[in-house]
Amino acid sequence: MLRRGYLVKARDHLRAAEADSGTHTQRYGLWVVLARACLADAEGQRGAAAAALTGAFGDGEPTRLLTVGPSHWPGTVRIALRGADSSAAQAVSDALRTLIAWDDSRQIIGAVRAHVDGLLHRDPRALASAITAYRSGDRPPALAAACEDLGELLATSADTTAEIPHVEEAGELASASGVLRDHERIRPRLRRLGVRTGASRHHTTGPPGWGP
């Protein structure tokens, strides 16, 4: 919902969940915390977004991380780093390493670890490794996010043209899936890089693997 640009609806859903979470703590758990952080980040309140994560994810407890699933872990780290809260980002990374030590058989865990490491340590090789791993699965949101993250990191290098293919792919994935907010964020960046972009495609639903 947030990625499609429906911030008002997301705020209403969050308000309802917060009102009900007192009696259904186990039902909502960390989802309410994550939704609160994502909404604050979408509204440009980066400090508030990071603060929302610190209390819930800052203890580095691996089993708590499992509550929200692997696809959300890089986003959690990204929000924490945007809010200058490296402690929460590091806690997620530490919990992820513990999970891998317990069971490294799931391919998505390895891809997410590379993605998290790339964000936390600003490592382009780790992000490139995450992209390669995501390509072998059906996770377009994760692939789009990793491409955008790598492009953003490469933008700080002397040769900014290196970021173009990664940002362009992120934009194409967002457009194909009708994720308006992501696409509208990426389009101006591509135009600054001299890449012509089209309007996003509006879909009521996205392809498998790209949920609200």
SVG drawing of the C-alpha trace seen along z (x, -y; Angstrom):
<svg xmlns="http://www.w3.org/2000/svg" viewBox="-9 -16 45 42">
<polyline fill="none" stroke="black" stroke-width="0.4" points="0.0,0.0 2.8,-2.4 4.8,-1.5 1.7,-2.3 1.5,-5.7 -1.6,-5.2 -0.3,-6.9 -3.6,-8.1 -5.1,-4.6 -1.9,-3.2 -2.2,-5.6 -5.8,-4.6 -5.0,-0.9 -2.1,-1.6 -4.3,-3.6 -6.8,-0.7 -4.1,1.8 -2.6,-0.3 -5.9,-0.6 -6.4,3.2 -2.8,4.3 -3.3,3.9 -5.6,6.9 -4.1,8.8 -0.3,8.3 0.6,11.7 -1.6,11.3 0.2,8.1 3.5,8.2 6.3,6.4 4.2,5.8 2.7,2.7 6.1,1.4 7.4,2.0 4.4,0.4 4.8,-2.6 8.4,-2.9 7.7,-2.5 5.0,-5.1 7.2,-7.6 9.9,-7.0 7.5,-7.5 6.5,-10.8 10.1,-11.9 10.3,-11.6 13.5,-9.6 14.4,-10.1 11.0,-9.0 11.1,-6.0 14.5,-4.8 13.3,-5.5 10.3,-3.3 12.6,-0.4 15.1,-0.7 13.1,0.6 11.7,3.5 14.7,4.7 17.5,3.2 18.0,6.2 19.3,8.4 17.0,11.3 17.0,13.6 13.6,15.1 12.0,11.6 13.5,11.0 11.7,14.1 8.3,12.5 8.3,10.2 10.0,12.5 13.3,12.1 11.9,9.8 11.5,7.0 15.0,7.2 16.9,5.0 14.2,2.4 14.5,2.3 18.2,1.8 17.7,-0.9 15.2,-2.8 17.5,-2.6 20.5,-3.9 18.5,-6.8 17.6,-7.8 21.3,-7.6 20.6,-4.7 23.4,-2.3 22.7,-0.4 19.4,0.9 20.8,1.7 23.7,3.6 21.3,5.5 19.4,6.8 22.6,7.8 23.8,9.6 20.5,11.4 20.6,12.4 24.1,13.9 22.8,15.9 20.0,17.3 22.4,18.3 24.5,20.1 21.4,22.1 20.3,22.8 21.9,21.6 19.9,23.9 17.4,21.3 18.7,19.4 16.7,16.2 18.6,16.0 21.9,15.8 20.6,13.2 19.2,11.1 22.4,11.3 24.3,10.0 21.8,7.2 22.0,6.2 25.8,6.3 25.8,4.1 23.7,1.5 25.4,1.6 28.9,1.5 28.3,-0.4 29.7,2.6 28.8,2.6 30.1,6.2 27.7,7.4 24.8,5.6 25.8,7.1 25.8,10.5 22.3,9.9 21.1,8.9 22.5,12.1 20.8,14.2 17.5,12.4 17.4,12.9 17.2,16.7 14.0,16.4 10.6,14.8 11.1,11.7 10.8,8.6 10.4,6.2 13.7,7.4 15.4,7.3 14.2,3.8 15.3,2.6 18.8,4.1 19.2,2.5 18.2,-0.9 20.5,-0.5 23.4,0.4 22.7,-2.5 22.5,-4.9 25.8,-3.7 27.5,-3.9 26.2,-7.5 28.9,-8.5 31.7,-7.3 33.6,-9.4 31.8,-7.7 28.1,-8.1 27.2,-6.4 27.8,-3.1 24.6,-3.6 22.3,-4.0 21.6,-0.3 20.8,0.5 18.5,-2.4 16.9,-1.9 16.2,1.8 14.7,0.7 12.4,-1.7 11.3,0.8 10.4,3.3 8.4,0.7 6.6,-0.4 5.8,3.2 4.3,3.9 2.3,0.7 4.2,-0.5 3.6,-4.1 5.5,-5.6 8.7,-3.7 8.5,-4.6 7.8,-8.3 10.8,-8.4 13.1,-6.8 12.0,-8.7 13.5,-12.1 16.8,-10.4 16.9,-8.8 16.1,-12.0 19.0,-13.7 21.2,-10.9 19.9,-11.6 17.6,-8.5 14.2,-9.0 11.4,-7.4 7.8,-6.7 4.8,-7.0 4.2,-4.2 1.7,-1.5 -1.3,-1.5 -2.3,2.0 -4.8,2.9 -2.7,5.9 0.9,6.8 2.5,10.1 3.2,12.9 5.7,11.9 4.9,8.2 2.4,7.6 1.2,4.4"/>
</svg>
